[in-house]
Amino acid sequence: MAQHFLLSAASRTLSLRAIYKAGEQAAYETFCKMRWAETDGAPICPRCSHDEAYSITTRRKFKCKACHHQFSVTSGTIFASRKMDFVDLLAAICILVNASKGVSMVQLSRDLDCQYKTAFVLAHKLREAMATEVQTGVVLHGHVEIDGAYFGGHIRPANLKSERVDRRLKRHQTGQRRVVVTLRERAGRTLPFVAMHEGEGVAFAIENVSHTATMSADEASHWDMLHAGWMVDRVNHSEIYSDHGKHTNMVESFFSRLRRMVGGQHHHVSARYLHQYANHAAWLEDNRRTDNGTLAHIMVSNSMGAPVSRSWKGYWQRAA
């Protein structure tokens, strides 16, 4: 009886290994097809662009027949020098695009069965790949809403009421509070920008909004300068949220999702990396009606097209 149980356990282990191996091979082929879509996964040398290469079967590498450069499917991409299996990278992508308001790094590390530090850096690399779609160089058209929302810099009040200070005064601030100024096309793209003050959004609009567009803003005085370049609808939020079609509800809905991502999932976001979380939320917002399978393919394709991360490659060696 015991011998039969051991044989059954061994056979189950072997079958699981075979399934994992097959899944790993399928994930590897998916990455190849996303990296070299024009040749349906056949390798192209990143150095000389020659499309013929030897396959080094012992370590999943290729050697160019023209310049003899050795490379892999992740060479020169956001996943350069990776150590994780391809099936785990694909799982991380699926989890990240499936979470409509983000996922905490503790949860991601548990799902992938890896260290917190590994999940943290991997997620930020994927956010960099997302940011290739959310570029500040694009020009928005149609009707564009603009607004800002402040994040970070929380000051914990003292326990005793007599020791509490007015946290609105500058001398009591931490210097970590930032504003995410966002431009959003109605039925279009979302473009966030991190600044120290909301008024900096005027220069952001000048750079990224077509002068044939129309705009909506609230009654904050710094938006008065927008009237010099655009026809602007203004709505006074102290009295009304929407005034016969004049509103900033679309950009406000983006801030609502971003706040839930920052407060509900991550609990704290450094001002240094707030722009990446804002880009992540914008990417999810713009692709919210796309199915998960397509989102995963888009994310793999973006990762294969993104260059080596100068911010996140070797991050923990520098931060330790």
C-alpha positions in Angstrom: 0.0 0.0 0.0 2.8 2.4 1.0 4.7 1.5 -2.2 1.7 2.1 -4.3 1.2 5.6 -2.7 4.9 6.5 -3.3 4.6 5.4 -6.9 1.5 7.5 -7.4 3.1 10.5 -5.7 6.2 10.1 -8.0 4.0 9.9 -11.1 2.1 13.0 -10.1 5.3 14.9 -9.5 6.6 13.8 -13.0 3.4 14.9 -14.6 3.4 18.3 -12.9 7.0 18.8 -14.0 6.0 17.9 -17.6 3.1 20.3 -17.5 5.4 23.1 -16.1 8.0 22.4 -18.8 5.4 22.5 -21.5 4.0 25.8 -20.1 7.5 27.3 -19.9 8.2 26.4 -23.6 4.8 27.9 -24.6 5.6 31.1 -22.6 9.1 31.3 -24.2 7.6 31.0 -27.7 5.1 33.8 -26.9 7.9 36.1 -25.9 9.8 35.2 -29.1 6.7 36.0 -31.3 6.2 39.3 -29.5 9.9 40.3 -29.8 10.2 39.3 -33.5 6.6 39.7 -34.7 7.8 40.4 -38.3 9.4 37.0 -38.6 6.9 35.1 -36.5 9.4 34.4 -33.7 12.5 33.7 -35.7 15.4 35.6 -34.1 16.8 38.9 -35.5 20.2 40.1 -34.3 19.8 43.2 -32.2 23.3 44.4 -33.2 23.3 44.1 -37.0 19.6 43.2 -37.7 20.6 40.1 -39.6 17.7 37.6 -39.7 19.8 34.4 -39.7 21.2 32.9 -36.4 22.4 29.7 -34.9 20.4 28.3 -32.0 22.4 27.5 -28.9 20.2 24.8 -27.4 22.0 24.5 -24.1 21.0 27.9 -22.8 18.3 29.4 -25.0 20.6 31.8 -26.8 21.3 32.6 -30.4 24.5 33.4 -32.4 24.2 35.7 -35.3 25.6 34.2 -38.6 26.8 37.6 -39.8 28.4 39.3 -36.8 28.6 36.3 -34.4 27.0 38.3 -31.6 25.3 36.1 -29.0 21.9 37.3 -27.8 18.7 36.0 -26.2 15.0 36.9 -26.7 15.2 39.4 -23.7 18.6 41.0 -24.7 18.3 44.8 -24.8 14.7 44.8 -23.4 13.2 45.6 -20.1 13.7 42.0 -19.1 17.5 41.9 -19.8 19.5 39.8 -17.4 16.3 38.2 -16.1 16.5 35.2 -13.8 12.8 34.3 -13.5 11.2 31.7 -15.8 9.2 32.9 -18.7 6.1 31.4 -17.4 6.5 33.4 -14.2 7.1 36.6 -16.2 3.9 35.9 -18.2 2.0 35.2 -14.9 3.2 38.6 -13.5 2.0 40.4 -16.6 -1.4 38.7 -16.5 -1.8 39.5 -12.8 -0.8 43.1 -13.2 -3.1 43.8 -16.2 -6.0 41.9 -14.6 -6.0 44.1 -11.4 -8.2 47.1 -12.3 -6.9 49.2 -9.4 -3.4 47.7 -9.1 -2.0 44.9 -6.9 0.2 45.2 -3.8 3.7 43.9 -4.1 3.2 41.6 -1.1 0.3 39.9 -2.9 2.3 39.7 -6.2 5.3 38.1 -4.4 3.0 35.5 -2.9 1.3 34.8 -6.2 4.7 34.3 -8.0 6.3 32.6 -5.0 9.3 35.1 -5.1 10.8 37.7 -2.8 9.1 41.0 -2.2 12.1 42.8 -3.7 11.8 40.8 -6.9 8.1 41.6 -7.3 8.7 45.3 -6.6 11.3 45.7 -9.3 9.5 43.5 -11.8 6.3 45.5 -11.4 8.1 48.8 -11.8 9.8 47.5 -15.0 6.3 46.6 -16.3 5.1 50.1 -15.4 8.0 51.5 -17.5 6.9 49.4 -20.4 3.3 50.7 -19.9 4.7 54.3 -20.0 5.9 53.8 -23.6 2.2 54.2 -24.5 1.5 57.1 -22.1 4.0 59.5 -23.5 4.1 63.3 -22.8 5.0 63.9 -26.5 1.5 63.1 -27.8 -1.0 65.9 -28.7 -4.6 65.6 -27.5 -7.6 66.7 -29.6 -11.3 67.0 -29.3 -12.6 68.1 -25.9 -9.9 67.8 -23.1 -10.5 68.1 -19.4 -7.7 69.2 -17.0 -7.5 69.0 -13.2 -5.0 68.1 -10.5 -5.1 65.9 -7.3 -2.6 65.9 -4.5 -1.0 62.7 -3.2 1.5 61.9 -0.4 3.0 64.1 2.3 0.7 62.9 5.1 1.5 64.3 8.5 0.3 62.2 11.4 -1.5 64.4 14.0 -0.1 64.3 17.5 -1.8 62.3 20.2 -2.6 65.2 22.5 -4.9 67.9 21.0 -2.7 70.6 22.7 0.3 69.4 20.7 -1.3 69.3 17.3 -0.3 71.9 14.6 -1.9 73.4 11.6 -0.8 70.9 8.9 -1.8 73.3 6.2 1.1 75.7 7.0 4.2 75.3 4.9 6.6 75.1 7.9 4.7 71.9 9.0 4.9 70.2 5.6 7.1 67.2 4.8 8.0 68.3 1.3 6.8 65.0 -0.1 3.4 66.2 -1.3 2.9 66.2 -5.1 0.1 67.0 -7.4 -0.8 64.7 -10.4 -2.0 67.1 -13.1 -4.0 65.2 -15.7 -5.3 65.9 -19.2 -8.0 63.6 -20.4 -9.7 63.5 -23.8 -13.4 62.6 -23.6 -13.7 59.1 -25.0 -9.9 59.3 -25.5 -6.5 59.2 -23.8 -5.4 60.0 -20.3 -2.2 61.9 -19.8 -0.8 62.4 -16.2 2.0 64.6 -15.1 3.5 64.9 -11.6 4.4 68.5 -10.4 4.9 70.4 -7.2 2.0 72.8 -7.8 -1.2 72.5 -9.8 -0.5 75.7 -11.8 2.3 74.0 -13.6 -0.4 72.2 -15.6 -0.8 75.2 -17.8 2.6 74.6 -19.4 1.8 70.9 -19.6 -1.4 71.8 -21.6 0.5 74.1 -23.9 2.8 71.3 -24.9 0.3 68.5 -25.2 -3.1 69.9 -26.2 -3.9 70.9 -29.8 -5.1 74.6 -30.1 -8.0 73.4 -32.2 -9.3 71.5 -29.1 -11.7 72.8 -26.5 -11.1 72.4 -22.8 -12.9 72.1 -19.4 -11.5 73.1 -16.0 -12.7 74.1 -12.6 -12.7 77.6 -11.1 -9.1 77.6 -9.7 -7.4 80.9 -10.6 -4.3 79.3 -12.2 -6.5 77.9 -15.0 -7.4 81.4 -16.1 -4.3 81.4 -18.4 -5.8 78.6 -20.4 -8.3 81.1 -22.0 -5.4 82.7 -23.9 -5.0 79.5 -26.0 -8.3 77.6 -26.0 -12.0 77.9 -25.6 -12.5 76.8 -22.0 -15.6 75.7 -20.1 -15.4 76.5 -16.4 -17.4 74.9 -13.6 -17.5 76.1 -10.0 -17.3 72.9 -7.9 -18.1 74.8 -4.7 -21.6 75.2 -6.2 -22.2 72.5 -8.7 -20.4 69.4 -10.2 -21.9 69.6 -13.7 -23.4 72.7 -15.2 -25.4 71.7 -18.4 -22.6 69.6 -19.9 -19.7 71.7 -18.4 -17.8 69.3 -16.1 -14.5 67.6 -15.3 -16.1 64.3 -14.4 -13.9 62.2 -16.6 -10.6 63.4 -15.2 -12.2 63.2 -11.7 -13.0 59.5 -12.3 -9.4 58.9 -13.1 -8.3 60.5 -9.8 -10.8 58.3 -8.0 -9.3 55.1 -9.4 -5.7 56.4 -8.8 -6.6 57.2 -5.1 -8.0 53.7 -4.7 -4.8 52.3 -6.2 -2.5 54.3 -4.0 -4.5 54.1 -0.8 -6.2 50.8 -1.1 -3.4 48.6 -2.6 -0.1 50.3 -2.0 -0.9 52.4 1.2 2.1 54.5 0.5 3.8 55.7 -2.7 7.1 57.6 -2.8 7.0 61.0 -4.5 10.0 59.7 -6.5 7.9 57.0 -8.2 4.5 58.6 -8.2 4.7 59.2 -11.9 5.0 55.5 -12.6 1.9 54.7 -10.6 0.0 57.5 -12.3 1.0 56.1 -15.7 0.0 52.6 -14.6 -3.5 53.9 -13.6 -3.8 55.9 -16.9 -2.9 52.8 -18.9 -5.5 50.7 -17.1 -8.1 53.5 -17.5 -7.5 53.8 -21.3 -7.6 50.1 -21.8 -10.4 49.3 -19.3 -12.7 47.9 -22.1 -10.1 45.6 -23.6 -10.2 41.9 -22.7 -7.5 40.5 -20.4 -5.9 38.2 -23.1 -5.4 41.2 -25.4 -4.1 43.3 -22.6 -1.5 40.6 -21.7 -0.3 40.4 -25.3 -0.1 44.2 -25.5 2.0 44.2 -22.3 4.3 41.5 -23.5 4.8 43.4 -26.8 5.5 46.6 -24.9 8.0 44.9 -22.7 9.8 43.4 -25.7 10.0 46.8 -27.3 11.1 48.8 -24.2 14.9 49.3 -23.7 16.9 48.2 -20.6 15.7 50.1 -17.6 18.3 52.5 -16.3 16.3 53.1 -13.1 15.4 49.5 -12.2 18.2 47.3 -13.4 20.4 46.6 -10.4 18.0 48.7 -8.2 18.5 46.8 -4.9 22.3 46.7 -5.4 22.3 50.5 -5.4 19.6 50.9 -2.8 21.0 48.4 -0.3 
